Amino acid sequence: MRDPCVNQACTENYWNKEYLNRGHLFPHSHTADEDTSKSTFTLTNIVPQKISFNGGSWNNMENKVKAIMDFYCRDEKDSNKVLAYVLTGAVPGQNKLNEKVNIPSHMWTAFCCYNSVEKKWESQAHWAENVDESEENPKVISKQSLQALQEFLKKKYNKEYTLFKGDCSTLLKEDDSQLPKENSDDQQNDEEISYWSYITELPAKVLAWVCG
């Protein structure tokens, strides 16, 4: 038998580092039930993230994306079923946590879904540098197109990338590959999305509190 923790990280590799924590790739708050949420708390779904970044702009972006997907994204054949395709990744950095686990320089994520309101396929992408953030000047991660994310990854890896295929890939040829822009005057719509997001996040928030 091989010795444990040789080819992958272990819990102890994350100990004694106050400025880094175990950041999810697939967010537990995006899961549909408790069992799936628990499955996200594995080190294969974890990368080191700066605490203020993971709990700050990245967390705010994840919650906002979830609210959008819950409100707009539906199975084209079943409007009662929430359905979205999500990809998340980490760009390797130059430093390692406890000389074992690579600390990403950037985090990125993208999703594509059928917008049941606009009756068409839509997409959205985000990425940001994995750095400390100031509470006095909170950072906002702006939404981007799939094409912009693929160009960002090409610069980082010097290689062409196609993140989605099928209906989602056709969005790369369109100029409006974003979900409907937020309308500050549409207060009722914003409140509905926020309320639905809060309700759907409650089980995951309770689980995260229990797991400590």
Protein Blocks (a to p, Z undefined) as FASTA:
>chain_A
ZZehklpccfklmgoilkbccddfbdfklpmbfklmmmmmcfklgccddfklmmmmmmmm
mmmmmmmmmmmmccfklmkbccddddddddddfbdehhlaccdfbdcdddddddfklopa
cddddddddddddfklccddddddfklmmmmmmmmnopacdfbgcjllmmmmpmklcccd
ddfklmmlmmmmmmmmmmmmmmmmmmmmmnZZ
